Amino acid sequence: MALSLSEEQVIEALRDCYDPEIPVNVYDLGLVYDIDIDEDKVSVDMTLTAPGCPVAGTLGPEIQMRLLSVEGVNDAEVNIVWDPPWTPDMLRPEGRELLAGLM
């Protein structure tokens, strides 16, 4: 019997991925806009902190590889979107706490 893939498993994996310029994971940073799970396929729509982000070409594939390591995921897609643009207001409460702890 196949295990049912949960959004929490995907979020946990996303919390292992970081924007190297900001010591907060991409999920709590508010960069993830949408998570879609269809059986064993995960699709994530996310943005970056700025269009000129130096990791624009590498962060998406890094996140895709992390998602593929989640038990039950056989296909993963990461879509970088720019609308709406990211702002610090999009930080999740956990991200705000992490940043506050660094100051």
C-alpha positions, 0 to 999 in steps of 0.5 A: 500500500502506498503511503499518502504524501502530506503537505507537512512532509513537503514543508519539512523538506522545504525547511531544509532549504535556505537562501544563502544570503538570509539565514532563514529557510525558504518556507519560513522566509515566505518564498513559497507561494503554493504547494500542490501534491498530486499522488507522488508528484509535488509542484511548488510555486515560489519566488526569490527575494529579488529578481537579481538573486545570485542563487536564481539558477541553483536554488530551484534545482536544489529544492527539487532534489530535496523534494525528491528525497522525501519518501513517496515523492517520485516527481518534483517541480519547482516553479520560480514566479515573480508575481507577487514580488517578495517583501519582508511582510511575507515572512512567516511568524517562525521566520520573524522569530529566527531573524529576531534571534539573530539581532 
